[in-house]
Amino acid sequence: MESRYSLFFSNFYSKKVLQSGLWLVWLCGFFLIGVSFYGTQMLPTFLREQIKIRKPAVSGVGFDDLSFPKITLFAAPRPFSGSVGERQALAVRSWLGLSENINVVLFSQDPSVFSFVDSFGSRVSVETEIDFTFLGTPFYHSMVARALASPSDISALIDPDTILLSNFISTLICAYKLDEDWLIVASSGNVSHFPFRLDSDGKSWLADDGKHVQIQKLQEVLVRQGSQKPCGDRMLIAWNRGDLPLHKGVLPPFLYGKGLHNHWIVTEALISDFRLVIDASLTISSFYVDDLDQENYALIRSSITSDFEKRSWELNGNSLLGRLYGSFSFRDANYSNLFRFFECGGNFHFLNTHQNIAYLLGYNRPLNLRIKGISLSSTQKEILDCVDVIKSLEGIEGCFAKEQMRLPTSISLPLSLESLLSMRADQNKTIALGVAGHSYKDMLMSWVCRLRHLQVLNFLVCALDDEIYDFSVLQGLPVIKCAYPPTNISFDNCHFGTECFQKVTKVKSRMVLQILKLGYNVLLSDVDVYWFKNPLAYLSSFGPAVLVAQSDEYNVTAPINLPRRLNSGFYYAHSDSITIAALEKVVKHAAKSNLSEQPSFYDTLCGEGGSYRLGDDRCLEPETNLVVHFLNRDFFPNGAYQGLWEEKDIKKACKKRGCLVLHNNWISGRRKKLERQVLSGLWEYDINNRMCLQSWHKTNVTSYF
């Protein structure tokens, strides 16, 4: 009996063990499914399915030509001279040598850059159609917009000193095969000495003995000598030409190379969660060579240079913009969307340290790094070993931590009126002066953009209030605060006939007189005057002792110098004793008048009722002998002349007539004036994105209303 019971219990136990084992296997399987589902749900929304690859396998070598994307590198170099020029030239050669499918676009207005580009043929070009400050600093938001407009498969912004090695190509090709839109970020290291040189075609690195050096050897030197700076300003940022924007909202008008802009755009990309954000610092070997002598010289100079030479206002401006735009200053980055790109076992993979997940390209499911005790394949174990090493290396995550930024108390140019005039005036000592208040900031910028398109750079802005002054500084304009600005007025309702208009016009004549006394000729142009061509050569041809002014007469058959038809919103004054004496009389007359300065101009220079008129288009002021010449309205039409603003195609009508400018006056109300000019096509400024319109823009200006 005992043996039967023993056999029974033995059999029973064996069955129970078998059933328990099956139950345990089932539970483990269910657990793994659950963990896998959890891990998948922890990925960003667009990664909850497998990251799809256009080709089933991805590797660092063996890519066929058909899969090779078109790549454009965008950079903003400094002038090509001395050691700086040599470093930049080496960097550009290293880019071009990577592939025939790489083109380079250099943002610059400097003649040395044009000379440098001539030696490279069609693969390198200079782009001037972006926004620059009056000192030549490019605007980062304009650079990004231009790069986004590129037809290339991949666009990248890169520091002009940064040298690239060949794994830059393999990284981008692998990323290009992703079915998701992405943004790649890679920090660059620096080395004090790089003992290799490029061969004549720029495709191979050579040692001193002339032998070719493999990339592994180059990387060893970088590791041994280099200093990686994950949070440095010299980041490479690249993206594919996809359907999704890089980030939400508007990229502010940062000045390139003046801090914050790279960190801002990556942080906003992480917060927006539109694109997969990839830190490719481990798979892209990029570096720059420090010129120690140059750095030491810069340190010595920094202790003795003036505030202007340090240009601290540019750094302060970027700090202020970073606080005002986007979520950069008050929201933490979304690290669930940040993946580190790494190579392990000859293949590329993704690592998300925030979610503790590795994504093995070519495998169906992610590898959850929280699972340690479960049996793993040899490949998975190899990946985990790689991950342990990668986690010990500093990434870019710490670069985007939310910080309380110290805002500057004020943004101002450390430049006097005299300094700006000497910097901006043309060879004839002539300046174009625009005067504006904050409510006219968009019209001011359209005027400035038009002058830039015409290559008229000798302009100066006079700010009527603190708001327009700060705005102008941030927009990179040569600006001064107007002397004796009007007070106790509302610029929101400052159109013809208002008290504001009367006070503002008197400021303009005082500023013109001040500049004339400093020895500079002045073309006073209201910012609502659209320039078809540069009129300065024609206006200056009248010579000294002649004030050349626009006529406000609308009657086609009437004389253009009838009483009070001198338009003080567009006139040219020569810096000579006769003109200065006459303008002093105008300013004194206007100071005693309850009207605007416009009647004072006519009554003083042409006599009350036109008593000093000469013929149909001139006047002669008898005390100073100043001649006033009224401009031909076909060339300088006012806003009521022959219904030009009512033409269906204003540009065509004005071109046929030979207009040099067209004044947007004879219309009441700022908004009506703005709307008329924008919808007419005589508009040069992207209000939403705060940049000048260029030939590559696709902005619909009608969206402004």
Disulfide bonds with the S-S distance in Angstrom:
Cys231-Cys399 2.14
Cys344-Cys386 1.97
Cys449-Cys692 1.98
Cys462-Cys482 1.65
Cys494-Cys500 1.93
Cys606-Cys619 2.14
